[in-house]
């Protein structure tokens, strides 16, 4: 009986302090999902009779993160948005940014975390007027929250939702012409809304 008690006592620190993510861990993730965004521009803002539109995007992303402490992970993420379209309109964006995660719950197999992504975005779409591809470089900011579950020491999955904001200040056609509004201002575009992603993780 004494040996059983001693064995149980020796395991108490492990049960209390066991953590899924530890300082020095490297994690690779790959995921997919979707986003629903409201789109607005400075042309429609000048015309209150014209309502903003809604964009739906299919998401793909990969990331690499390093745990600098048991609570904080930093890394890089590459994300692609493929926006839903019809025969007259196509659009997609590629985003590269810095990713930070604060793990406010970090147990043996489960993690709940705050997520933040900020970085560069390249947006391309077909202009309905000219039917030509146009492109713009901008920024994206995405705060969010997520959940991770590890099946063992290395493999797991995550579920995450972010509020995403994209801003594009100058949009350029293939011939180098900068798109203008009816008031001869540089046309700009903003997207904002929620996305949801699910994916796999490999930690070592």
N, C-alpha and C positions, 0 to 999 in steps of 0.2 A: 504493500500500500504506500509506503514511504517513497519507493522508487517511482511509482505512478505519479504521486504528487510532485516530486522533483522534476519529472519529465514534463508534466503539464506547465509548471512554473517556468521552465526553460523555454517553452514555446510561446509564452505570453508576449514577449517583445516582438516576435515574428508576427503574431496575429494582429497586434496593435499597429505596428509600424510598417508592415508589408505594403509596398507601393508598386503599381503597375509600371510607372515611368520613373526612372532614376537619373540623377546627374550623369552625363556622359553618354546617354543613349542616343543613337541615330535612328531615325524613322523615315521610311519611304512610303508614300501613299499614292493610290490611284483611285479616282472616283468618277462618278457620273451623276447627273441630276437635271433639274430644270429651274428656270427662273421666270417670273412674271413681272414685267417692268412697265411703268408709265413713261412715255416719251414726250418730251416737250422741246420747243425750239424758240429762238427769238423772233421768228416770223409769226408763229401762232400767238406769241405773247403780245404782239402789236395788233392782233385781230381777235378780240374777245369772242367773236362769233364762231371761231374755229376751235374745236375742242382738241385736247391732247389725245394721242393714240396709245394703244397698249401693245407691247411686244412680248412674245413668248420665246424663250431660248432653251435649247438643249445644251447642257454643260458637260465638259470633260476637263479633268485636271489631274496633274501629278505634282507632288511636292517632296521636298527633302528638308527635314528638320533635325536640329540638335538640341538636346536638353542641357541648358547651361546650369540649371538647378533642378531640384525635384518638383518645382512649381512652374518654371518658365522654360518654354521651348521657342527657339528662333530658327527661321529657315527661309527657303525660297519656294515659290509656287508658279507653275505655268498653267494657264486656264484658257479654254476655248469656248466661246459662245456661238452656237449656230442658231440663228433666229428663224422662227417659223416664217414661211413666205408662200406666196402664190406665184403664178407663172410670170408676173410682171415685177416682182420685187424679191431680191435676195440680199441677205446681210449676215455678216459674222464679225466677231472680234477675237483678238488674241491678247491676253493679258499676262504680264510678268510682274511679280511684286515680291516684297518682303512680307513674311507671315510670322505673327507672334501668337502664342497660345499660353494663357495663364490657367493652370490646373487647380481649381479651387476644391475639387474632390479628386483624390488620387489614391485609390484603394488597390487591392491585390490584382483584380482583373478589370475593374471599371474606373473610368475617368470622366468627369464632367468639367468642361473648360470654356473660358471665354476666348474667342478667336478674333484676330484683327489682320486684315490684309490691306496693304496700300501699295500702289505702284503704277506702272505704265500700261496703257491700253491702245491698241491699234484697231481701228474700226473701218470696215469696208462694206459698201452696199451699192446696189444699182439704183441710180437716180431715175425716178419715174418719168421725168421730163425728157432727158437726153438718152436714156437707156444705156448709159455708160457707167462703168465702175467709178466710184469716187472713194477717197480714203481720208482718214483723219487720225491724228495722234492726240491722245488725251491722258486722263488719269482716272483711276478707280480707287475708291475707299469702301471697305466692306467690314464692318463690325458684325460679330455674330456669337453664337453659342453652339456647343456640340457635345456629343457623347461618344465615348470609345469603349469597346469591350475586347479584351484579349482572350483568345481561346487557350493560349499557353504563354510561353515566354517571348515568342516572336510574332506570331500571326494574330491578327484581329480585324475588326471592322469599325467604321465610324459612321455616325449620322450627324449632319451639321446643317444649320440654317443661318444665313447672313442677310443683313440688309445691305444691298449693293447700290452704289452711286457711281455713275460714269459721266464724265464731262469732256466734250470735244469742242474746241474753240474755233478751229479753222478746218474746213472741209475742201479738199482739192480734187478736181477731176483728173482723168488720165492725161489730158492734154496740158495740165499744169494750171488750168483756170481755177481760181478760188470762187466757190459758190457764194453768191450774195443774196441778201433779202431784197424785198421790194423797196426798202429804204436805202439800198446800196451799202448795207453793213455786212460784215463777214457773217455768213450763216453758221450758227452753232447748234449743237444738239446735246441734250441731257437725258439720261435714263436713270431711273431709280425704282427699286422694288425689292421683293424678297426672292431668294433662291433656296433650294433644298438640295443637299448632296449626300450620297451614300457611297462608300468605297471600302477598299481593303487596305490594311497597314502591314508593313513588315518592319519589325524593330530588332535592333541588335546593339 
